[in-house]
Amino acid sequence: MVQMRKKRFSAIIVMLVAMLLFSACSGGKSAGGANDTTGGDQATNAAESAEPQASKPAAGASDLKPYELKLVYTGAPQADEKKVEEAMNTYLTEKINATIDIAPIDWGPWEDKLNLMIASREKVDVVFTAQWQKYAVNVAKGAFKDLGPLLESHGQGIVESLDPAFLEGSKIDGKNYGVPTNKELAAQGGIIYRKDIAEELGIDMTQVITIADLDAVFKAVKDGKPGMTPLYLKEGETFNSHYLGNYDALGDTSIPGMILKDSDSTKVVPSYELPRYVDTLKITREFYKKGYINSDAATNQTMNTDAMKAGNVFAMTSSLKPGKYAEIENQTGLIGKLAQIPLNEKTIATSETAGAMLAVSTTSGDPERAMMFINLLHTDKYLNNLLNFGIEGDHYEKASEEIIKPTDNTKSYSPGAAWMLGSQFLNYVWESEDPDKWAQYKEFNQNAKVSPGLGFVFNSDSVKAEVGAIVNVDSQYLIALETGSVDVDKVLPEYIEKLKAAGIDKIIEEKQTQFDKFLASK
């Protein structure tokens, strides 16, 4: 599924390193974030040129038969979804003679419902996917189309505007099965917290450098605000999430065997052999026992942003980037009340190049039209912002050409999914955010630690049975352990025993063998 040829691996690494060096050394007032690789700002150029293009139908659009596209991504359904669909339908009919069915699935049931869609061969056209969302596993199931021919025929806007590192770094066995979102390339993790509550209680958040430093903070919140949950955790959003632990799973995060992105070691080990992982489990358990964490963390499916929005949560774990707190403010309505603190080193790994993508389902009735739509999300400023922010004058008002402000009806359409859908460099910026947001993205990518595993994705074909067994074991133990809901000293040994019985050692050995070959080929 994923072994790559020597020349292509070398090219990926050389290209990415060259990109980072150029980005670090280049001057000027570019606002293109991760996409300034040629001296001209591709992302900014795309944004500037998109609106004139938006008035022109795609070549041959009038010759296309009418078609309804179904877009599936993870997020809360919106009250004004149908209203936005109608506006998109008017525009898409003119552009590519298509209409759209926006079909978000809440984070809680997302994985189960997506698995059912794939198994039942339900008709879907465009699907959100990511390396941390079983991308490689679903490719192996035949869920997503090889996009090479489609990118060539209907994705030229993507190819021209998207940094080559994204398309190269997200390939599986030399093929693209997803179009990455055009966004930041570096990654960092930490917490988003209620700045207003910290100030009210006199908590000095500048003293927070590590996860352990949060103990005193959460105690102060628990004592000073008894009705507030100091830390909200749920499945996939914990201190041991890949974005916070800096774990590089060398492919699909559901398959065991990892290295540390912020280390030079190339030895592949199971998570429980990493002192960082086990220590974090124990810290989380202590926080849980002290009442800092929501008691239903192992079972609650409410998204962390929704929990913050309710107003009784102090902090949540989060992947970070410049201005992430401001995005969450707009999503939750907590304007001026949030801040963020990084808790690890910035890194770049394959997980970032494949961290958010749109795939074309193999059940699509018109893959070409699906690719036309994805291409528009990467090139058409009007359509991109319509999908992400709704209708101007209804769901937002313009404060200036690129700056928007909320209305009384913003709450009716605020999907918070811009990082999944197309090019973020086409997005408007909320007035509560820094107007130089995209320039900050470029700076964010500088001086990031490059994982030794950059460009490698594990091929699990030879250990499919073991991977399936491991997934079953994880479903019984992993969430409970990582949310602090169970005794680590008692349950972790039991978990390890079950993993070994399921064949984890065979998976680790095979992953190490493939990784060693990759490293030797560089």
C-alpha positions in Angstrom: 0.0 0.0 0.0 2.7 2.5 0.8 6.3 1.5 0.0 7.8 4.3 -2.2 10.6 4.2 -4.7 14.1 5.4 -3.8 14.2 8.3 -6.2 10.8 9.7 -5.2 11.6 9.5 -1.5 14.9 11.4 -2.0 13.1 14.0 -4.1 10.5 14.5 -1.4 13.0 15.2 1.3 15.2 17.4 -0.9 12.2 19.4 -2.0 10.8 19.9 1.5 14.1 20.9 3.1 14.8 23.3 0.2 11.3 24.7 0.7 11.9 25.3 4.4 15.3 26.8 3.9 14.0 29.2 1.2 11.0 30.1 3.4 13.4 30.9 6.3 15.7 33.0 4.2 13.3 34.8 1.9 12.2 38.4 2.6 9.4 40.6 1.3 5.9 40.9 2.5 4.5 37.6 1.3 1.3 36.4 3.0 1.4 33.0 1.5 2.1 31.0 4.6 3.5 27.6 3.7 3.2 28.1 0.0 6.1 30.5 -0.9 8.4 28.2 -2.7 9.3 30.1 -5.9 9.9 33.6 -4.8 6.4 34.5 -5.9 3.6 33.9 -3.4 1.5 31.2 -5.0 -1.2 31.3 -2.4 -1.6 35.1 -2.5 -1.6 35.0 -6.3 -4.3 32.4 -6.2 -6.4 34.4 -3.9 -6.0 37.6 -5.9 -6.8 35.9 -9.2 -9.7 33.8 -8.0 -12.4 36.4 -7.9 -12.1 37.4 -11.6 -12.1 33.8 -12.5 -15.2 33.2 -10.4 -17.4 35.1 -12.8 -16.5 32.7 -15.7 -18.1 29.3 -16.1 -15.7 26.4 -16.4 -14.9 25.5 -20.0 -17.6 23.3 -21.4 -19.8 23.6 -18.3 -22.9 24.1 -20.4 -22.3 20.7 -22.1 -22.3 18.8 -18.8 -25.3 16.9 -17.6 -26.8 18.2 -14.3 -25.3 16.3 -11.3 -25.8 16.5 -7.5 -22.5 16.2 -5.6 -22.5 14.9 -2.0 -19.9 16.3 0.3 -19.2 14.4 3.5 -17.0 15.8 6.3 -16.8 15.7 10.0 -18.5 18.5 11.9 -21.8 19.6 13.5 -24.7 20.1 11.1 -25.6 23.7 10.8 -29.1 25.3 11.1 -28.7 27.3 7.9 -27.1 24.5 5.9 -30.0 24.3 3.3 -29.8 28.1 2.8 -26.1 27.9 2.0 -26.7 24.9 -0.2 -29.1 26.9 -2.2 -26.6 29.7 -2.7 -23.9 27.2 -3.7 -26.3 25.5 -6.1 -26.9 28.7 -8.0 -23.2 29.3 -8.3 -22.2 25.7 -9.0 -24.8 25.3 -11.7 -23.3 28.1 -13.6 -19.7 26.9 -13.0 -19.9 23.1 -13.5 -23.7 22.4 -13.9 -23.8 20.8 -10.5 -25.7 21.1 -7.2 -24.5 20.1 -3.8 -25.6 18.1 -0.8 -23.6 19.1 2.2 -23.6 16.2 4.6 -21.6 16.8 7.8 -21.3 14.0 10.4 -20.7 14.9 14.0 -17.3 14.0 15.4 -18.8 11.4 17.8 -20.4 9.0 15.3 -18.1 10.0 12.4 -15.9 6.9 12.3 -18.7 4.4 12.6 -20.9 6.2 10.0 -18.0 6.5 7.6 -17.1 2.8 8.0 -20.8 2.0 7.3 -20.8 4.2 4.2 -17.7 2.5 2.9 -18.9 -1.0 3.7 -22.4 -0.4 2.2 -20.9 1.3 -0.9 -23.2 4.3 -0.3 -23.1 6.9 -3.1 -20.8 9.7 -2.0 -18.6 12.1 -4.1 -16.2 14.0 -1.9 -15.1 12.8 1.5 -12.8 14.3 4.2 -9.9 12.1 5.2 -6.6 12.4 7.0 -3.7 10.2 8.0 -5.0 10.3 11.6 -8.5 9.3 10.3 -7.5 5.9 8.9 -6.7 7.3 5.5 -4.3 4.4 4.5 -6.7 1.8 5.9 -9.6 3.2 3.8 -7.4 3.4 0.7 -6.7 -0.3 1.2 -10.4 -1.0 1.4 -10.8 0.6 -2.1 -12.8 3.6 -0.7 -11.0 6.4 -2.5 -10.0 6.8 -6.2 -6.5 7.3 -7.5 -6.6 11.0 -8.2 -3.6 11.2 -10.6 -5.7 11.2 -13.9 -8.3 13.5 -12.3 -5.7 16.0 -11.1 -4.2 16.1 -14.6 -7.6 16.6 -16.3 -9.6 18.7 -13.8 -7.2 19.7 -11.0 -4.8 22.1 -12.6 -5.7 24.9 -10.2 -4.8 22.6 -7.3 -1.5 21.6 -8.9 -0.6 25.2 -9.6 -1.5 26.7 -6.2 -0.7 23.9 -3.7 2.8 23.5 -2.5 4.3 20.3 -4.2 5.3 19.1 -0.7 1.7 18.4 0.2 0.9 16.3 -2.9 4.2 14.4 -2.7 4.1 13.9 1.0 0.6 12.5 1.0 1.1 9.8 -1.6 0.4 6.2 -1.0 2.6 3.9 -3.1 3.2 6.7 -5.4 -0.4 7.7 -5.9 -2.6 10.5 -4.5 -5.9 9.4 -3.0 -6.6 12.7 -1.4 -6.1 16.4 -2.2 -4.5 18.1 0.9 -5.9 21.3 2.3 -3.6 24.3 1.5 -2.7 25.4 5.0 0.2 25.5 7.4 2.9 22.8 7.0 4.4 22.8 10.5 2.6 21.3 13.5 2.4 22.0 17.2 0.2 21.1 20.1 -1.0 22.6 23.4 -4.1 23.9 25.0 -6.8 26.5 24.3 -8.0 28.0 27.6 -10.3 30.6 29.0 -8.0 33.7 29.3 -10.8 35.6 31.1 -11.1 33.0 33.8 -7.4 32.8 34.3 -7.3 36.6 34.7 -10.2 36.6 37.1 -8.6 34.0 39.3 -5.1 35.6 39.1 -3.5 32.5 37.4 -0.2 33.3 35.8 -0.3 31.2 32.6 3.2 32.3 31.6 4.5 29.7 34.1 3.0 26.9 32.0 5.7 25.2 30.0 4.9 21.5 30.3 1.8 19.4 30.9 2.8 18.9 34.6 2.7 22.7 35.1 -1.0 22.6 34.5 -1.6 20.9 37.8 -1.5 24.1 39.8 -3.6 25.9 37.2 -6.4 23.3 37.2 -6.4 23.2 41.0 -6.9 27.0 41.0 -9.8 26.6 38.6 -11.4 23.8 40.5 -11.2 25.7 43.7 -12.2 29.0 42.3 -14.9 27.8 39.9 -16.4 24.6 41.4 -19.0 24.4 38.6 -16.4 24.5 35.8 -14.5 21.5 34.3 -10.8 22.5 34.3 -9.9 20.2 31.4 -12.2 18.6 28.8 -10.9 15.4 27.2 -12.4 12.9 24.7 -11.4 10.3 22.3 -8.5 11.5 20.1 -8.2 14.8 22.1 -5.9 14.0 25.0 -2.4 14.8 26.2 -1.2 11.7 24.3 -2.7 12.7 21.0 -0.1 12.7 18.2 -0.1 16.5 17.9 0.8 16.9 21.6 3.1 13.9 22.1 4.9 14.6 18.8 4.5 10.9 17.9 5.2 10.0 14.3 3.3 6.8 13.5 5.0 6.6 10.1 1.6 6.3 8.4 -1.8 5.6 9.8 -2.0 6.5 13.4 -4.2 3.5 14.1 -1.3 1.1 13.3 1.1 0.7 16.2 4.8 1.5 16.0 6.2 5.0 16.2 9.2 7.3 16.5 9.3 10.8 18.1 9.1 13.6 15.6 11.3 15.8 17.8 14.0 13.2 18.2 16.7 11.8 15.9 16.1 8.2 16.8 14.9 5.9 14.0 14.0 2.9 16.2 10.3 2.0 15.8 8.7 1.1 19.1 5.2 0.6 20.5 3.8 3.5 22.4 4.1 1.8 25.8 7.9 1.6 25.4 8.2 5.4 25.1 8.8 7.0 28.6 7.0 10.2 27.4 3.9 8.2 26.5 3.7 6.3 29.8 4.6 9.4 31.9 1.8 11.3 30.2 -0.7 8.5 30.9 0.2 8.8 34.6 -0.1 12.6 34.7 -3.4 12.4 33.0 -4.6 9.7 35.5 -3.6 12.0 38.4 -5.5 14.9 36.9 -8.6 12.6 36.5 -8.4 11.4 40.1 -8.2 15.1 41.3 -11.4 15.9 39.4 -9.8 18.1 36.8 -11.1 16.1 33.8 -14.7 15.5 32.9 -15.7 12.1 34.4 -17.3 10.9 31.2 -14.1 11.5 29.1 -13.9 7.8 28.0 -17.4 7.8 26.6 -18.5 11.4 25.8 -18.7 12.1 22.1 -19.3 15.8 22.4 -16.7 17.7 20.4 -14.3 19.7 22.6 -15.2 23.0 20.9 -18.9 22.4 21.6 -18.0 21.7 25.2 -16.1 25.0 25.4 -19.0 26.8 23.7 -21.3 25.7 26.6 -19.2 27.9 28.9 -18.3 25.6 31.7 -15.0 24.3 30.4 -11.7 26.0 31.2 -9.3 24.3 28.8 -9.1 21.7 26.0 -6.2 20.1 24.2 -5.7 21.2 20.6 -3.3 21.2 17.6 -2.0 24.8 17.3 -1.1 27.3 14.7 -0.9 31.1 14.6 -4.3 32.4 15.8 -5.9 29.1 16.5 -7.5 30.5 19.7 -9.1 33.3 17.6 -10.6 30.7 15.2 -12.1 28.8 18.2 -13.4 32.1 19.6 -15.4 32.7 16.5 -16.6 29.1 16.4 -17.7 29.1 20.1 -18.8 32.8 20.4 -16.2 33.3 23.2 -14.7 36.4 21.5 -11.9 37.9 23.5 -12.0 35.2 26.1 -9.5 32.6 24.8 -5.8 32.1 24.5 -3.4 29.3 23.6 -0.2 27.9 25.0 2.1 25.5 23.1 3.4 22.5 25.1 5.8 20.9 22.6 8.3 21.7 19.8 7.2 22.6 16.3 7.7 19.7 13.8 7.1 18.7 10.2 6.2 15.1 9.3 4.2 13.2 6.8 1.3 13.5 9.1 1.2 17.2 8.3 1.2 16.8 4.5 -1.7 14.4 4.9 -3.3 16.0 7.9 -6.4 17.2 6.1 -7.6 16.1 2.7 -10.5 15.7 0.4 -10.9 12.4 -1.4 -13.1 11.3 -4.3 -15.1 8.2 -3.3 -15.0 5.2 -5.6 -18.8 5.3 -5.4 -19.0 8.7 -7.0 -21.3 8.8 -10.0 -19.2 11.5 -11.6 -15.6 11.6 -10.3 -14.6 14.3 -12.9 -17.3 16.6 -11.5 -16.1 15.8 -7.9 -12.6 16.9 -8.9 -13.9 20.0 -10.5 -15.6 20.9 -7.2 -12.4 20.3 -5.2 -10.5 22.4 -7.7 -12.9 25.3 -7.2 -12.4 25.1 -3.4 -8.7 25.6 -4.1 -9.1 28.4 -6.6 -12.4 30.2 -6.3 -12.5 32.7 -3.5 -16.3 33.2 -3.6 -17.2 29.5 -3.4 -14.6 28.7 -0.8 -15.8 31.4 1.6 -19.5 30.6 0.9 -18.9 27.0 2.0 -16.8 28.0 5.0 -18.5 31.1 6.3 -21.9 31.3 4.7 -23.7 34.1 3.0 -22.4 37.7 3.1 -24.9 40.0 4.8 -26.5 37.1 6.6 -23.9 35.0 8.3 -21.2 37.6 8.2 -20.5 41.2 7.2 -17.4 42.6 5.5 -15.4 45.1 7.6 -13.0 45.4 4.6 -12.2 43.5 1.5 -10.5 40.6 3.4 -11.8 41.1 6.9 -15.2 39.9 8.1 -17.3 40.4 11.2 -20.1 38.4 12.8 -23.8 39.1 12.6 -26.7 38.1 14.8 -27.1 35.0 12.5 -23.5 33.8 12.4 -24.4 31.1 14.9 -26.7 29.6 12.3 -23.8 28.8 10.0 -20.4 28.4 11.6 -19.0 24.9 10.7 -15.4 25.7 11.7 -14.2 23.4 8.9 -12.0 25.8 6.9 -8.9 23.7 7.7 -10.6 20.7 5.9 -12.0 22.4 2.8 -9.8 23.6 0.0 -7.3 26.5 0.4 -7.2 28.4 3.7 -5.3 31.1 1.9 -8.5 32.0 0.2 -10.4 32.4 3.5 -11.5 35.7 4.8 -10.1 36.7 8.2 -12.4 37.5 11.1 -12.0 41.0 12.6 -11.1 39.3 15.9 -8.1 37.6 14.3 -4.8 39.1 13.3 -5.1 40.7 9.9 -1.6 39.3 9.1 -2.7 35.8 9.8 -1.4 34.3 6.6 2.0 35.9 6.9 2.2 34.4 10.4 1.6 31.0 8.9 4.7 31.4 6.8 6.7 32.4 9.9 5.3 29.5 11.8 6.8 27.0 9.3 10.3 28.3 10.0 12.7 26.5 12.3 10.5 23.5 12.7 12.1 20.2 13.6 11.8 17.7 10.6 10.9 14.2 11.6 13.3 11.4 10.5 10.2 9.8 9.1 9.2 12.6 6.8 8.1 11.1 3.5 7.6 7.5 4.7 4.3 5.7 5.0 4.0 2.2 6.3 2.6 -0.5 4.0 0.5 -2.8 6.2 -0.5 -5.3 3.5 1.5 -8.1 5.0 0.1 -7.6 8.5 -3.5 -6.9 7.8 -4.8 -9.5 10.2 -2.7 -8.2 13.0 -3.7 -4.6 12.4 -7.4 -5.6 12.5 -6.8 -7.4 15.8 -5.0 -4.4 17.2 -7.8 -2.0 16.3 -10.2 -4.3 18.3 -7.9 -4.3 21.3 -7.5 -0.5 21.2 -11.2 0.0 21.2 -11.3 -1.7 24.6 -8.5 0.0 26.3 -7.0 3.0 24.6 -9.5 5.7 25.2 -9.9 4.8 28.9 -6.1 4.9 29.4 -5.5 8.1 27.5 -8.3 10.0 29.2 -7.1 9.0 32.7 -10.3 7.1 33.3 -8.6 3.9 34.6 -5.7 2.9 36.8 -2.6 2.9 34.6 -0.5 0.6 36.8 -3.3 -2.0 36.6 -4.7 -1.6 33.1 -1.6 -0.9 31.0 0.0 -4.3 31.7 -3.3 -5.9 30.7 -3.4 -3.8 27.6 0.1 -4.7 26.6 -0.6 -8.4 27.1 -3.6 -8.2 24.8 -1.6 -6.2 22.2 1.1 -8.9 22.1 -1.4 -11.6 21.7 -2.9 -9.7 18.8 0.5 -9.6 17.0 1.9 -6.2 17.8 5.5 -7.4 17.7 5.1 -8.7 14.1 3.8 -5.2 13.1 6.6 -3.4 14.8 9.2 -5.7 13.1 7.7 -5.2 9.7 7.4 -1.5 10.1 11.1 -1.3 11.2 12.2 -3.3 8.2 10.4 -1.0 5.8 11.6 2.1 7.5 15.2 0.9 7.5 14.9 0.4 3.7 13.5 3.9 3.3 16.3 5.4 5.4 18.9 3.5 3.4 17.4 4.8 0.1 17.7 8.4 1.1 
